[in-house]
Amino acid sequence: MSRLDFLATAYFIVTVAAAMVLRVMSLFPSMDVFNPDWIVLVLIYWSIALPERFGVFSAWTIGLLTDVLTGRLLGQYALIYALICYFSINEHRRLRQFPMVQQCLFVFFCLLGAQSIIFGTESMQAGNRLPLSFWYPVLSGTLVWPLVFVVLRYIRVMARIV
């Protein structure tokens, strides 16, 4: 493994670890319903930026770690993250050319699909009612995407990861 590959992998691991911390961290308990899925946002960015290095298998592995971290059904986030990374990698050439508004729309539909899968698996376990607050992370994740994109792009450019 060359130095650049090791550096790219290290930055990937650090950014995913930071996203996992943000996922479980609660600064304001009343704002927890708006906490987006930071891990998915980071995975989408790295799948678009470096699709040849970080793919579906790394998303699956991170999903399993997220399942353990959040205490959800084992494999739930692994499936969601693998699907989202697959779609991101499949469309990465187009997504790179899209303006930020269209990228936000792509992220919105990815997060919407993820929340739908979560609701589907939870409703199979027990009858659930769908509160409006269930969809807040989709909206907040879409609104936060430009910030995540700019920060991770800055890290990638400053570290000269290509």
Disulfide bonds with the S-S distance in Angstrom:
none
